Amino acid sequence: MVDSIGAMQKYVDHGDKYVLKVTKRNNIEHLEAKSKGLITFIAKFLGFKSYKLETVCNFVKNHQASLEASPIFQPFYQKLSAKVSVHNQQHPSYKITHLFKAKSGQSQDAASIQALRQTFEAVLKDQNGMGKYMHGTQVPDVLKIYDDAMESPTPRQAFADGINARVNQANSWGQDKADHIITNFNEIYDKSPLAFKTSNQAQQTPQVIAIANIAKRDGYVAFYKTGPTEFLGNFADCPNGINVFGKSFKCSEAAFQWRKYILAGLPPAELAGFFTANGQQAFDLRNKLEAKYKSQLAIGTPAATSWSGGKANSVGGARDQAMWEVLQAKFKQNPGFMDQLQATKGAFLLEHNDSSTKEGYWSDKKDGTGLNMLGQMLTAIRDGQSMPNKGGIDPSMQHYVNQANSNLQYNIF
C-alpha cells in the first residue's frame, strides 16, 4: 500500500496537477498519480471523463482497511468525494453511488438515515409550517431527492443540487421555496448523527501537523490568500463547498458577497456568478457591483446602514451575522479545514494584510490599526465561543502584527 498512499498524498497536495489511475505491478493493483498531459486536457475540453473514477473508487473500497491506517486517508477521501459529486452532476446517467465510506466523516448508517428521513418528512408535511406551502407531488419529490442524496458521498451538497435543479420546472417549486426546503434539511441534518462531529483531537494529516508546528513555534498564525494557512482565508476553495442561505458556493468569499448584495436588493441574475466563483472571481464581481450600484451601496445609504451600521469599521449589522454563518458552515462542512483550525489551539489568529491602504475591518490593516474581525471570528469558532461583538482593537494584537511584518516565515500573499 506504500505506492498507493504516496499517490493519495500527491493527489491531496497537488490535485490540480495529477489524475489517479489504478495500475498493476507484479500482478498487484495500486493507485498511481499520473501527471496531467495534453490528452487529459483535450478530453476534459471535449467533455469526456479523463480517467475511470469508478475504478479508483472501487479500489479504495476494496482496500479501505489498509488505506485508512494512513493519516492522509481522511483528506484524500474528502477530495475524492468532492470529485465524485462533480462527476455525478456532469454525468447523471453514470452516477457513482455509495461505493465506500470513511470511518470518520459522514456516516451512512441506515438507521440514522431512516430516522432523519422521518423527521424531515414530518417537517415537510407540518401544516403549521412548511406543509402549508407544499403542493401536489412536491413532498414525495423532495423525499426522492433526499434518498438519492443519501447515496452520495456528500449528502448535503447532493441534496442542495437536487433541489436547485428542479427550480421552476413543471409541478415543481420556485427559488424561494427551494431555499426554505434546503434550509430545513440542513437544520435537521446538522443535528443528526450523520453530520460530521469534530473529534477532540484533529486528524494528524501533514497539513494539520504543519499548522500545529507553526502555532507552537510562533504563538500566532497569520493568514491571507495563499500558503500553508490559506484554509483560514475567505479565498480558499472548500473541498466540500459551502451550503449556506439555501445556496451552494465554492468558497466563503463568494457566499459572503452574495449575501451582502441579495440583502441590498440587487437583481439576483447579476449575482448568479457567485455560485461558481473562486475567491478572486468573487472579489472581482464584488468590485464590479460596487461600481455599478455605487449610489445604492455607498456609506450612508439604507443598504449600507443595514449591512454595517453605516460605518466602515463599526461592529454589528447584518455583515457580522452573515460572515458568522458563512464561517460556521465552512468549517462544519469541511472537516479537514476544521482539523487544521483546531491545530492552531492557543495561538493568536491574524488576518494580516499586505497594505495599510486596504480595508481594516476584517484584517489588521498591515500596521495593526485594523480590527482583525475575521481572526476574532475564527478564534471563536475554534474555541467553541459565541460570535464576537466587541468593538476596538485587541491590545495584544500589535505584538503579532510586528512579528508578521518583520519575521513571517511562510508566504501568505
Secondary structure, DSSP 4 states (H G I P E B T S, - for coil): -HHHHHHHHHHHHSTTTEEEEEEEETTEEEEEEEEP-HHHHHHHHHT--SS-HHHHHHHHHHTHHHHTTSTTHHHHHHHHHHHHHHHHHH-GGG---S----SSSS---HHHHHHHHHHHHHHHH-TTTGGGG--TTHHHHHHHHHHHHHTSSSHHHHHHHHHHHTBTSTTSB-HHHHHHHHHHHHHHHHTSTTS----SS----HHHHHHHHHHHHHSEEEESSSSTTGGGSTTSPPTT-EEETTEEESSHHHHHHHHHHHHTT--GGGGGGGGT--HHHHHHHHHHHHHHTHHHHSTTSHHHHHHHTTSTT-S-SHHHHHHHHHHHHHHHH-HHHHHHHHTTTTSEEEE--S-TTS--SSS-TTTT-S--HHHHHHHHHHTTPPPP---S--TTHHHHHHHHHHH--S---
